[in-house]
């Protein structure tokens, strides 16, 4: 889907809000056709701006760029560092199989 430049600029401004950005990320994962957590995180970071995200997350840009390019997988504890600026964290749930 094509988006015009003004939409992207408006969305980037909205994503400066941690609450909005966290909701945006969760919405990307919603439903059967939703993104995986890592895909949604990549989309959100790119739309908010990599530099902006690096400042909020206190992460070095080369590490974030490796993740965005798919050359770096995130360990659970690192994933929580990436999610913190959005007011989110991971939680592992183990359930009995049916």
N, C-alpha and C positions, 0 to 999 in steps of 0.2 A: 504494500500500500504506500502510495506517495504522500509524503507530508511536506507542506511548504515550510520555508525557513521561519516564518513568524510563529508557526505552531511549535517547532522545535525550540525556539528561543523562549516561548511562554512555558513550555514543559520544563525546560532547564531551570527557569526561575522558580517554578512550583516545587521542583525536586530539592531545592535548598532547604525546605522544611523537612526535618527528620520524620515527622509524623506522616506527611504526604508521601515521601519517598518510600517509607516502610509499607504503606498501603499499596502503592504502585507496584512494588516488588511482589507482594503477596497476590495482588490481582493478576500479575503475569503468570503465576503458577496455578491459578484457579481453573477448575474444570478438567475434563478428560484430555483436552488438547493443550493444556497449560504447559509452560516451560518447566524444566527441572530447576532446582534451586540455583545451580551454577549458571544456567542459561539466563534466568531471570536477573541474577546479580550482574552478569555481564551487560545485559540490556540496560539496566538501571544506571550502572556506573557510566556507561557510554553516553546516555542521555543527560545525566546531570553534569557531566564533564569530568574527565579523568583527574585533572589538576584539583578541582574542587573536592572530589572524593578523597584524594590522597591527603589533602590538608585535614579534612574531617576525621579520617581514619588514622591519621598519623602514620602513614605507610609510605615507603619509598616508591616512586613512580616506576622504576624498572621491575619491581616485584608485581605491581598491579598490572603493568603492560604484559608481562609473561602470562598472567592469569587470563587477561582479556584475549590474548592471541591463542589461548588453549595449550600453551606449552608448559603450564604449571597447574597441577591439581592442588586443591586446598585440603590440608588435614583438618579434622574437626575443630581443633583449637584455633587454627588460623581462620577458618570459616567464621567463627564467632567474632574475630577481630574485624573481618570484612563486613559483618552484619551489624556491629555495634553502632555505627553512625545512623543506621535506620531504626534504631530502637528494637532490634530483633536479636534472637539467639537461637541456637539449635537445641533440640531436645530429642534424645533417642528413646524410642518406645519399643519394647519387646512384648509381643502378644502371642498367645497360644494359637497355633495354626488349627484351622477347622478340619 
